[in-house]
């Protein structure tokens, strides 16, 4: 809604708490990389168990990293938000040992819906994936 838009300001303590309470993030080794006004970033070092049969990072791992960034960005400032739509485009790959960072920033927001764009990049800053996610905010 026009006039109600506020750039999200994540609370690092809240984000760390959400991440600590996420068993999937812990299982995969996802950690917070950064949180500033308008941005939440998480990272993952690609391990052998993250690879597909071609020896490259599995698309599901990349999606989960981006989805975690979406969850933290949309819930990290005090309102509960649930994903209602997500779309990913995979444009590159990564091997074991590479560090992936998912950077989430808000694109549009209304009272109940918010859309975020997440870029997943490798250490060399090459974009591995672009992810768009929309969340529904409770109360």
N, C-alpha and C positions, 0 to 999 in steps of 0.2 A: 504494500500500500504506500502510496506516495506520502512522504513526510514521516513515515514510521521507520524507515530504514536506518539501522545503526550498524556500523562496521563492527563485526564481532571482535571482542577482546578476550581471548582465552586466558584462563587462570592456570598458570603452570602447576600449582599444587593440585587443582582439580583434575587436570589432564594426567598428572602422574598417578593420582588415585584411581582414575578410570583405567589407565593402562595396567596398573598393578592388579586390578580386579578382573582383567581379561585373560582367561586361561589360554585362549588360542594365540594371542599375541606373545604370551610367555613361552608357549610351546615352540613357536616359530623363531623367537629371538628378536621381536620387534621392540625398539626402544624410541623414546622421544628424542628428536634431534634439535627441535627449536619450537618456540611458541612466542609470537610477538603479535602486536595488533594486526589483525587480519590474516594471520598465517599460523598454521600448525604443520610441523614436519615430523615424520617418523622415519626410522631407518632400519635396515635389515642387511646383515651380511649373508650372502647366498652360501648355503652349506650344501654338501653333497646330497642330503635328503630333500632338498628343495628342487632338485633337478628332475627333468622328465627323461624319457628313454633316449632322447637325442643328446643328452648331456648339457642342456640349457635350462635356465630357470623355468619352472612350470608356470603356465599362465594363471593357474589358481593361486599360486603364491603371490604373484604380482597383484592380482585382484584383491586378495586378502590384505596386503600391505596398503593399497589405496583405500579400501573399505575401512580399515582401521583409522587412517588419517581423516576420512569423512566422519566417522563416529566421534573421534576426539574433537574435531573442529566444531561439530554441530552440538555436542553435549558439554563442551569444556568451559562454558561460561554460565552454567546454572539452570538451563532449561532442558528438559528431556526431549530428545528428538529421535525419531525412528526412520530409517531409510525406507522410502517407498519406490524409488527408481534408481537404477545404476546402470551405467554403460561404459565400457572400456574399449579402447583401440590400442592394440599392441603393435608397436612400430619398430622395435629392436629386441635384442635378447641380452642375456648376461650369463656368465659362467660362475662356477663355484669360486668363492673368494671375493667376488665383486660386491661393493656396497651399493645398495639401492636406497634412495631417499624419496619418499612420497610427500609432496608439498601441497597442502590444501588451503585454498582461499575461497572466500564467498563471492558469488557472482550475482545473486539476486535473493531478496528476502522480503517476505510479507509476515503478517502476524502468525500464520500457521505453517507456511511453507518456506523452505530455503534451499537454494541450489548452490552447490560447491563444485569447483573444478580442482582436480588433483592431477599433478604432473608427477610421474615416477621417473626419476633420472638416475643414471649411473654416476660413478665417481668422476668420469670424464665430462659430466653434464649433458651427455647425449640423452635425449628423451626416449625412454623405454616404452612408456604408455601414457595415454591421456584418458582420464576417468572423469565422468560427470555423474554427480549423485544429487538426488533431491530427497529432503527429509521432511517429515511432518512433525511439527512441534506440539507437544501436549501442553495444555493450559498455559 
